Amino acid sequence: MTASQRGKMISQRIAQTDWAGIRGVNYIPSYGRNLYEMWRDYNHDAFDTELALARKVGYNSVRLWLNYFAFAERGAKIVDAVEDAVKLCREHDLKVLITLSDGCGIRPRPNARRMTVKQAYDYFLAGARLSERDKQIVKLNYERFAHGVGRDIAVWVGDDTPPDIIVWQHWQPSPGYDKLGEDSWPKHDAYVREMVGRLAGNDAILGWDLMNEPELASERPFTNGFNVPEVRDRVMGFVRHVRDVIKKDHPDEIVTVGFARLESAMEHESLADVLTFHVYAPDRIEAQIEQAVTFGTKVGKPIFITETLANFSFMPYDVEKLATDEGQLEHYKKVLPKLIKSPIGWMAWGLVVGRIFDSYTDIFYANGHPRPAAVYLESMLKSGKGPDEKH
């Protein structure tokens, strides 16, 4: 097949999808503290029950996250589990965007010891490892959380664990910054080839997300991270390599990168067949959507949001009011109408309350009972108006 023929084929696949009509959600099952546990302990029945909630509320797609370490440990059994999960998505009439790797989280340290968030906060401020500048950043970002709703949450802190363990808790990156260098690529390539090879051509799959939020992959996103040239080169070199591995064997598979910032998606546009980005702040959503539409039109590629809507607080990390039913509903009423009228597709964050670090952003309890935000969301998705508005 010539390059021209391959280009025509992928263009046809892209054209067959209503990217602007995506109304989806990121799905992390309630039983897992992180993506490793999600697949190591794969639970068919939990997936079946919880995906049904996504469809019930009006979502038409999910973003499904994979994990390299679960594959490295269990091999084909994990590929079997992923294939089963995609079949369940199809049964529930949900399209799937599969995320292969994740820049977020803190990798576990072998010398880590258990402490509370409050103890960890005090440890980071009292120790000599952090500079005074870094300590001020820690204090600004985490003081309220460490002295408030987060104080008794357990975290594991090692001698070189970054202070952002306070927010990430048990969430771990995949494969982690220490495994993004070329010497680690062969093992990761095997994972990518097995996953994509099994599921290539599956019409339930929207595409392959090469990495979620590569901007955060250094484990120090609030002090240097992606803005440091050698960090950015290492991370994006890995992302580019994963793209090449997929395209070599499966050139008509659709790939994207789940950037945390629209600006990053624009800068690295050439890596993706379809562009994706994240936006949460209520006061930025409309402007970001307008900018995304303009850029997508300019480069001739679909563009949509793969994380939005959640009642999450970025820095400073203060979620006490947002975490309540009332706070979550108020947040949804600020954000959701803007998304409903959006000319581009989007995927929310937060579905079923479970064990991950920000379960307060979820809208269903594990027993299927909806929080008020879920009731409002269902009404908006199915009618375009909330329950307290005229129909």
DOVO-381339 format. One line per 3 residues: number of its first residue (from 1); their letters; for each residue x, y, z of C-alpha. Coordinates in nm, 2 decimals, padded with zeros to 4 digits, always signed. Example, Ala and Ser with C-alpha at 12.3 -4.5 7.8 and 13.67 -1.06 7.14 Angstrom:
DOVO-381339
1) AS) +01.23 -00.45 +00.78 ~ +01.37 -00.11 +00.71
end
This chain:
DOVO-381339
1) MTA) +00.00 +00.00 +00.00 ~ +00.14 +00.34 -00.10 ~ +00.16 +00.64 +00.14
4) SQR) -00.12 +00.80 -00.06 ~ -00.34 +00.50 -00.02 ~ -00.27 +00.49 +00.36
7) GKM) -00.34 +00.86 +00.39 ~ -00.67 +00.81 +00.21 ~ -00.77 +00.52 +00.43
10) ISQ) -00.71 +00.70 +00.76 ~ -00.88 +01.01 +00.63 ~ -01.19 +00.79 +00.56
13) RIA) -01.17 +00.65 +00.91 ~ -01.15 +01.00 +01.06 ~ -01.44 +01.12 +00.84
16) QTD) -01.66 +00.83 +00.96 ~ -01.66 +00.95 +01.32 ~ -01.87 +01.24 +01.46
19) WAG) -01.60 +01.39 +01.67 ~ -01.81 +01.70 +01.75 ~ -02.08 +01.47 +01.88
22) IRG) -01.87 +01.30 +02.14 ~ -02.02 +01.33 +02.49 ~ -01.81 +01.09 +02.69
25) VNY) -01.64 +01.02 +03.03 ~ -01.31 +00.90 +03.16 ~ -01.38 +00.56 +03.32
28) IPS) -01.18 +00.43 +03.62 ~ -01.36 +00.14 +03.79 ~ -01.45 +00.19 +04.16
31) YGR) -01.24 -00.10 +04.28 ~ -00.89 +00.03 +04.17 ~ -00.67 +00.29 +04.35
34) NLY) -00.48 +00.33 +04.03 ~ -00.45 +00.20 +03.67 ~ -00.23 -00.09 +03.77
37) EMW) -00.49 -00.22 +04.01 ~ -00.76 -00.16 +03.76 ~ -00.61 -00.42 +03.53
40) RDY) -00.43 -00.65 +03.77 ~ -00.76 -00.70 +03.94 ~ -00.98 -00.68 +03.63
43) NHD) -01.35 -00.72 +03.73 ~ -01.58 -00.79 +03.44 ~ -01.89 -00.75 +03.64
46) AFD) -01.79 -00.41 +03.78 ~ -01.71 -00.29 +03.43 ~ -02.05 -00.41 +03.31
49) TEL) -02.24 -00.24 +03.59 ~ -02.05 +00.09 +03.58 ~ -02.04 +00.13 +03.21
52) ALA) -02.42 +00.09 +03.22 ~ -02.43 +00.40 +03.44 ~ -02.23 +00.59 +03.18
55) RKV) -02.48 +00.50 +02.91 ~ -02.78 +00.56 +03.14 ~ -02.68 +00.92 +03.21
58) GYN) -02.64 +00.99 +02.84 ~ -02.27 +00.95 +02.76 ~ -02.19 +00.79 +02.42
61) SVR) -01.82 +00.72 +02.47 ~ -01.55 +00.64 +02.73 ~ -01.18 +00.71 +02.77
64) LWL) -01.03 +00.38 +02.88 ~ -00.68 +00.39 +03.05 ~ -00.43 +00.11 +03.02
67) NYF) -00.12 +00.03 +03.23 ~ +00.22 -00.09 +03.12 ~ +00.31 -00.25 +03.46
70) AFA) +00.00 -00.47 +03.47 ~ +00.10 -00.60 +03.12 ~ +00.46 -00.65 +03.22
73) ERG) +00.34 -00.86 +03.51 ~ +00.06 -01.06 +03.34 ~ +00.12 -01.03 +02.97
76) AKI) -00.16 -01.17 +02.75 ~ -00.40 -01.19 +03.04 ~ -00.41 -00.81 +03.05
79) VDA) -00.47 -00.79 +02.67 ~ -00.76 -01.04 +02.72 ~ -00.90 -00.81 +02.99
82) VED) -00.87 -00.50 +02.77 ~ -01.04 -00.68 +02.48 ~ -01.32 -00.79 +02.72
85) AVK) -01.36 -00.43 +02.84 ~ -01.39 -00.31 +02.48 ~ -01.65 -00.57 +02.41
88) LCR) -01.85 -00.45 +02.71 ~ -01.83 -00.09 +02.58 ~ -01.97 -00.21 +02.25
91) EHD) -02.25 -00.39 +02.43 ~ -02.34 -00.07 +02.61 ~ -02.32 +00.13 +02.28
94) LKV) -02.01 +00.33 +02.40 ~ -01.72 +00.42 +02.17 ~ -01.38 +00.39 +02.32
97) LIT) -01.07 +00.61 +02.33 ~ -00.78 +00.40 +02.46 ~ -00.50 +00.57 +02.65
100) LSD) -00.18 +00.38 +02.64 ~ +00.04 +00.57 +02.89 ~ +00.00 +00.83 +03.16
103) GCG) +00.23 +01.11 +03.27 ~ +00.04 +01.18 +03.59 ~ +00.12 +01.04 +03.94
106) IRP) +00.42 +00.95 +04.15 ~ +00.61 +00.62 +04.10 ~ +00.64 +00.42 +04.42
109) RPN) +00.98 +00.42 +04.60 ~ +01.11 +00.10 +04.75 ~ +01.21 +00.28 +05.07
112) ARR) +00.88 +00.45 +05.12 ~ +00.71 +00.47 +05.46 ~ +00.34 +00.53 +05.53
115) MTV) +00.23 +00.86 +05.68 ~ -00.07 +01.09 +05.67 ~ -00.10 +01.38 +05.43
118) KQA) -00.05 +01.61 +05.72 ~ +00.26 +01.43 +05.83 ~ +00.40 +01.43 +05.48
121) YDY) +00.33 +01.80 +05.44 ~ +00.52 +01.87 +05.77 ~ +00.80 +01.64 +05.66
124) FLA) +00.85 +01.82 +05.33 ~ +00.86 +02.16 +05.50 ~ +01.09 +02.06 +05.78
127) GAR) +01.35 +01.87 +05.58 ~ +01.66 +01.99 +05.40 ~ +01.59 +01.83 +05.07
130) LSE) +01.36 +02.10 +04.92 ~ +01.48 +02.45 +04.84 ~ +01.31 +02.74 +05.01
133) RDK) +01.14 +02.82 +04.68 ~ +01.00 +02.46 +04.66 ~ +00.88 +02.48 +05.02
136) QIV) +00.69 +02.79 +04.94 ~ +00.53 +02.62 +04.65 ~ +00.44 +02.32 +04.87
139) KLN) +00.29 +02.56 +05.13 ~ +00.09 +02.76 +04.87 ~ -00.04 +02.45 +04.70
142) YER) -00.12 +02.21 +04.98 ~ -00.15 +02.39 +05.32 ~ -00.53 +02.40 +05.31
145) FAH) -00.57 +02.04 +05.20 ~ -00.31 +01.91 +05.45 ~ -00.48 +02.09 +05.74
148) GVG) -00.83 +02.02 +05.62 ~ -01.01 +01.73 +05.44 ~ -00.69 +01.56 +05.33
151) RDI) -00.50 +01.55 +05.66 ~ -00.57 +01.19 +05.75 ~ -00.53 +01.04 +05.40
154) AVW) -00.25 +00.78 +05.39 ~ +00.04 +00.83 +05.15 ~ +00.37 +00.65 +05.10
157) VGD) +00.68 +00.88 +05.11 ~ +01.04 +00.78 +05.03 ~ +01.36 +00.97 +05.05
160) DTP) +01.32 +01.12 +04.71 ~ +00.94 +01.12 +04.67 ~ +00.82 +01.45 +04.53
163) PDI) +00.59 +01.66 +04.75 ~ +00.31 +01.62 +04.49 ~ +00.24 +01.28 +04.64
166) IVW) +00.01 +01.48 +04.86 ~ -00.23 +01.52 +04.57 ~ -00.15 +01.21 +04.37
169) QHW) -00.15 +00.96 +04.67 ~ -00.17 +00.61 +04.51 ~ -00.19 +00.73 +04.15
172) QPS) +00.11 +00.61 +03.96 ~ +00.25 +00.71 +03.61 ~ +00.28 +00.45 +03.34
175) PGY) +00.56 +00.38 +03.25 ~ +00.71 +00.67 +03.46 ~ +00.97 +00.93 +03.38
178) DKL) +01.26 +00.69 +03.46 ~ +01.14 +00.46 +03.18 ~ +01.10 +00.71 +02.90
181) GED) +01.46 +00.69 +02.78 ~ +01.56 +00.48 +02.48 ~ +01.70 +00.20 +02.69
184) SWP) +01.35 +00.12 +02.81 ~ +01.17 +00.14 +02.48 ~ +01.20 -00.22 +02.37
187) KHD) +01.00 -00.36 +02.66 ~ +00.74 -00.08 +02.62 ~ +00.72 -00.15 +02.25
190) AYV) +00.62 -00.51 +02.32 ~ +00.33 -00.38 +02.53 ~ +00.22 -00.14 +02.26
193) REM) +00.24 -00.40 +01.98 ~ +00.04 -00.65 +02.18 ~ -00.23 -00.41 +02.27
196) VGR) -00.27 -00.24 +01.93 ~ -00.21 -00.56 +01.74 ~ -00.50 -00.73 +01.92
199) LAG) -00.75 -00.44 +01.88 ~ -00.65 -00.27 +01.55 ~ -00.94 -00.23 +01.31
202) NDA) -01.20 -00.26 +01.59 ~ -01.47 -00.01 +01.50 ~ -01.56 +00.04 +01.87
205) ILG) -01.23 +00.22 +01.91 ~ -01.21 +00.59 +01.84 ~ -00.84 +00.59 +01.85
208) WDL) -00.52 +00.55 +02.06 ~ -00.41 +00.82 +02.31 ~ -00.03 +00.79 +02.32
211) MNE) +00.01 +00.95 +02.66 ~ -00.22 +01.13 +02.90 ~ -00.08 +01.47 +03.01
214) PEL) +00.28 +01.44 +02.91 ~ +00.34 +01.78 +03.05 ~ +00.33 +01.63 +03.40
217) ASE) +00.55 +01.33 +03.33 ~ +00.86 +01.46 +03.52 ~ +00.68 +01.42 +03.86
220) RPF) +00.76 +01.78 +03.93 ~ +00.50 +01.97 +03.73 ~ +00.47 +02.26 +03.97
223) TNG) +00.84 +02.35 +03.99 ~ +00.99 +02.27 +03.65 ~ +00.87 +01.98 +03.45
226) FNV) +00.78 +02.03 +03.08 ~ +00.92 +02.38 +03.07 ~ +01.27 +02.24 +03.10
229) PEV) +01.41 +02.16 +02.75 ~ +01.57 +01.83 +02.84 ~ +01.25 +01.71 +03.02
232) RDR) +01.03 +01.81 +02.73 ~ +01.27 +01.64 +02.48 ~ +01.28 +01.32 +02.68
235) VMG) +00.90 +01.30 +02.72 ~ +00.81 +01.40 +02.36 ~ +01.08 +01.17 +02.22
238) FVR) +00.90 +00.88 +02.40 ~ +00.56 +00.99 +02.27 ~ +00.69 +01.03 +01.91
241) HVR) +00.85 +00.68 +01.93 ~ +00.53 +00.52 +02.05 ~ +00.35 +00.69 +01.76
244) DVI) +00.61 +00.55 +01.52 ~ +00.57 +00.20 +01.66 ~ +00.20 +00.20 +01.60
247) KKD) +00.21 +00.36 +01.26 ~ +00.48 +00.12 +01.13 ~ +00.25 -00.19 +01.17
250) HPD) -00.09 -00.02 +01.17 ~ -00.07 +00.30 +00.97 ~ -00.44 +00.35 +00.95
253) EIV) -00.49 +00.35 +01.33 ~ -00.60 +00.69 +01.46 ~ -00.36 +00.84 +01.72
256) TVG) -00.38 +01.14 +01.95 ~ -00.20 +01.28 +02.26 ~ -00.40 +01.38 +02.57
259) FAR) -00.23 +01.71 +02.64 ~ -00.32 +01.89 +02.96 ~ -00.30 +02.22 +02.77
262) LES) -00.44 +02.33 +02.43 ~ -00.12 +02.52 +02.37 ~ +00.07 +02.19 +02.38
265) AME) -00.17 +02.02 +02.14 ~ -00.11 +02.31 +01.90 ~ +00.26 +02.30 +01.93
268) HES) +00.28 +01.92 +01.87 ~ +00.00 +01.90 +01.62 ~ +00.20 +01.69 +01.37
271) LAD) +00.21 +01.39 +01.61 ~ -00.17 +01.34 +01.61 ~ -00.43 +01.25 +01.35
274) VLT) -00.70 +01.40 +01.58 ~ -00.61 +01.67 +01.84 ~ -00.71 +01.65 +02.20
277) FHV) -00.66 +01.87 +02.51 ~ -00.79 +01.92 +02.86 ~ -00.97 +02.22 +03.02
280) YAP) -01.14 +02.25 +03.36 ~ -01.15 +02.61 +03.48 ~ -01.51 +02.74 +03.42
283) DRI) -01.39 +03.08 +03.32 ~ -01.15 +02.94 +03.05 ~ -01.37 +02.69 +02.88
286) EAQ) -01.55 +02.90 +02.62 ~ -01.23 +03.08 +02.51 ~ -01.04 +02.76 +02.49
289) IEQ) -01.31 +02.60 +02.28 ~ -01.32 +02.90 +02.04 ~ -00.94 +02.88 +02.01
292) AVT) -00.95 +02.51 +01.95 ~ -01.21 +02.54 +01.67 ~ -01.00 +02.80 +01.50
295) FGT) -00.69 +02.59 +01.52 ~ -00.85 +02.27 +01.42 ~ -01.00 +02.44 +01.11
298) KVG) -00.66 +02.59 +01.02 ~ -00.48 +02.25 +01.03 ~ -00.77 +02.05 +00.89
301) KPI) -00.80 +01.81 +01.19 ~ -01.08 +01.73 +01.43 ~ -01.02 +01.85 +01.78
304) FIT) -01.20 +01.77 +02.10 ~ -01.16 +01.78 +02.48 ~ -01.07 +01.45 +02.66
307) ETL) -01.09 +01.59 +03.02 ~ -01.32 +01.85 +03.15 ~ -01.62 +01.93 +03.38
310) ANF) -01.49 +01.77 +03.71 ~ -01.53 +01.97 +04.04 ~ -01.15 +01.96 +04.08
313) SFM) -00.93 +02.24 +04.23 ~ -00.59 +02.30 +04.08 ~ -00.33 +02.48 +04.27
316) PYD) -00.39 +02.58 +04.55 ~ -00.55 +02.24 +04.61 ~ -00.86 +02.32 +04.82
319) VEK) -01.16 +02.09 +04.76 ~ -01.35 +02.11 +05.08 ~ -01.65 +02.29 +04.94
322) LAT) -01.63 +02.15 +04.59 ~ -01.64 +01.79 +04.72 ~ -01.98 +01.82 +04.87
325) DEG) -02.30 +01.73 +04.67 ~ -02.39 +02.10 +04.67 ~ -02.05 +02.22 +04.56
328) QLE) -02.03 +01.96 +04.28 ~ -02.38 +02.05 +04.16 ~ -02.30 +02.42 +04.16
331) HYK) -01.98 +02.36 +03.96 ~ -02.17 +02.15 +03.71 ~ -02.42 +02.42 +03.66
334) KVL) -02.14 +02.66 +03.58 ~ -01.96 +02.44 +03.34 ~ -02.20 +02.19 +03.17
337) PKL) -02.42 +02.45 +02.98 ~ -02.10 +02.57 +02.82 ~ -02.01 +02.22 +02.71
340) IKS) -02.36 +02.13 +02.59 ~ -02.35 +02.41 +02.34 ~ -01.99 +02.34 +02.24
343) PIG) -01.92 +02.29 +01.87 ~ -01.66 +02.03 +01.96 ~ -01.68 +01.70 +02.14
346) WMA) -01.58 +01.64 +02.51 ~ -01.52 +01.38 +02.77 ~ -01.59 +01.45 +03.14
349) WGL) -01.38 +01.34 +03.44 ~ -01.57 +01.15 +03.71 ~ -01.81 +00.86 +03.70
352) VVG) -01.83 +00.61 +03.99 ~ -01.70 +00.69 +04.34 ~ -01.41 +00.46 +04.42
355) RIF) -01.06 +00.45 +04.56 ~ -00.86 +00.70 +04.35 ~ -00.73 +01.03 +04.47
358) DSY) -01.02 +01.25 +04.36 ~ -01.32 +01.03 +04.41 ~ -01.52 +01.34 +04.52
361) TDI) -01.54 +01.43 +04.15 ~ -01.74 +01.12 +04.07 ~ -02.12 +01.14 +04.02
364) FYA) -02.25 +00.79 +04.11 ~ -02.19 +00.60 +04.43 ~ -02.05 +00.25 +04.38
367) NGH) -02.41 +00.11 +04.45 ~ -02.53 +00.31 +04.15 ~ -02.71 +00.58 +04.34
370) PRP) -02.67 +00.92 +04.16 ~ -02.54 +01.23 +04.32 ~ -02.74 +01.55 +04.24
373) AAV) -02.49 +01.64 +03.97 ~ -02.56 +01.31 +03.79 ~ -02.94 +01.39 +03.79
376) YLE) -02.86 +01.73 +03.64 ~ -02.62 +01.59 +03.39 ~ -02.86 +01.33 +03.27
379) SML) -03.13 +01.59 +03.22 ~ -02.89 +01.82 +03.03 ~ -02.75 +01.55 +02.81
382) KSG) -03.09 +01.41 +02.71 ~ -03.28 +01.74 +02.68 ~ -03.03 +02.02 +02.68
385) KGP) -03.19 +02.17 +02.98 ~ -03.15 +02.11 +03.36 ~ -03.42 +01.98 +03.58
388) DEK) -03.48 +02.33 +03.73 ~ -03.52 +02.49 +03.39 ~ -03.83 +02.52 +03.16
391) H) -03.87 +02.25 +02.90
end
